[in-house]
Amino acid sequence: MWSAFPPVNLTPLAPAGVALLTLALRGRTPRTGAWLAFLGGAAFFIPVLEGISRIGPDGWIILSLVEAAYFLPMGAGIAMVARLPGWPVWTAALWVGEEFVRGRFPFGGFPWARLAFSQTATPLTPYASYGGAPLVTFLTALIGGLLAYAAVAAVRAHRRTEAPRGRALAPVAASLALIAAVAGGGMLIPTPASGRPVTVAVVQGNVPRLGLDFLGQRKAVLNNHVKATHDLAAQVRAGTVAKPELVVWPENASDLDPYTEPDAYNAIDGAVKDIGVPVLVGALTDTPDGEKVENRGIVWDPGTGPGDYYVKRHPVPFGEYLPFRDVLTKLITRFERIPRDFAKGKRSGVMRLGPVDIGDVICFEVAYDKEVRDVARGDLLVVQTNNATYGKTSLPPQQIAMSRLRAVEHGRTILVAATSGISAIVAPDGRMVDRSREFVPDIQVAKVPARTSRTLSDRLGEAPEWTLALLGLGAIGAAAWTARRAARGTAGKTAEQNEGN
């Protein structure tokens, strides 16, 4: 199933993987189902999260196994609900429930590698505009469940001799017809891409070298983005590219606090004045008390300098802040690389940047439904990210896949600015307008639609996810009640037989 995700992108393997796991769990006890699902989860998460190995193989394996642990209750639940009529629907709902919990707990969750994120260029993608990522996950798992149902029905038809073969194969045909209907329905959903045209630029300045040591390259990284912006201004003056109305720099474009470092301030201000339009600058700044760091996206105006800003609201645990710091720093010396915690922002990243309102999220926040939904009021969405640590792994292309799904989900152009790549401009229908290579400087300029209309997914908010998750929970309750009733009936018959004897 991991091969359905970038960079492999064999997208049909997502529902196929669901089908295989479902077949393995049918007829099992809940306990056996739980452990089989855990093994399946480990076989999925270890390869799909291989990019985490850049921070250490121990962290990669531990995180993968923690993520796989969420498959324990799902596996037990699938083993239970697979005995109910219509079980492909209930098993699909349990996949949504698993992602619901995994994306929230603990420490705010880690919703990477959701089924929906494997389906960002498939017939299921347009459904995101109706029910967001949860609906796409549900339909992906539903197709997997229907494939499993068809396989079970085909085996039964092969074994049956008394019924006409055509009648015995009817459930197989019905399952395949439903799969075709789900896929075909997605292709009929309109994905509007029109809007007020705005010329934008995304700057990827690059970093001197990959890995964790990029944090020690602060001045070089800033200089790269300053130089790239001056180069863009020179191209505009030469008439080789259109003048943008706004420019986006990535996360960590400046790890030097421009509010306290005059050299950093002057370098950024000079580049912004040269291009002559507002620039969204990714910078690390100190909190007023100096105890924490803020990960900011700063609106930098060529006339007035730094103005409005967004502070990342969802810092990464064990990466940008350290739970149980006093204990963990003594046990794992690598955590000394996080000398201070990142502060959590308190408001969404909707800001005015030039002629439009933008909705800014930073790095891993693009994986969280709520963080992106909160800024979908912007005319354009922006993802500022720094993937230097994870360069040349599966994580940057997976992040791009998430951005493509978010574009369709909210009907917005998305500008992805990364220090070292992958930077991209994504149209509201999920098409890639431009995409950079990794670890090279890059400047992307394009005219894109700025949109204000809201999708059905925006209006429904969390309702589809809650509904589907509760549907799965209700199915578990129904399965437990049915099993208990059957057990009482069996016990009653046994007692009657004993009395008769």
Secondary structure by P-SEA (a helix, b strand, c coil): cccccccccccaaaaaaaaaaaaaaccccaaaaaaaaaaaaaacccccccccccccaaaaaaaaaaaaccaaaaaaaaaacccccaaaaaaaaaaaaaaaaaacccccccccccccccccccccccccccccaaaaaaaaaaaaaaaaaaaaaaaaaaacccccccccaaaaaaaaaaaaaaaaaaaaccccccccbbbbbbbbccccccccccccaaaaaaaaaaaaaaaaaaaaaacccccccbbbbccccccccccccaaaaaaaaaaaaaaccccbbbbbbbcccccccccccccccccccccccccccccccccccccccccccccccccccccbbbbbbccccccccccbbbbbbcccccccaaaaaaaccccbbbbbbbcccccccccaaaaaaaaaaaaaaccbbbbbbbcccccccccccccccccccccccbbbbbbbbbbccccccccccaaaaaaaaaaaaaaaaaaaaaaaaaaaaaaaaaaaaaaac
